[in-house]
């Protein structure tokens, strides 16, 4: 029986896992992590509710680690609530 070709998601997941082992095991500093992540994630809008949940989890972790300012983190909460309401319709 021929093998079923892998989906794009499978390849993407494999690439992420493979590249995840590259580099240092943890960031050198919060400013270094902040510079790497940028400030676009807080306030980002997911295409699905699952996407929005992932964004919210990632932002919550970044806010807890001090990656973004308190004001930037506080701005994410109403933006996320608004997007969740839009996706629920």
Beta strands, then each sheet from edge to edge (+ up, - down):
end
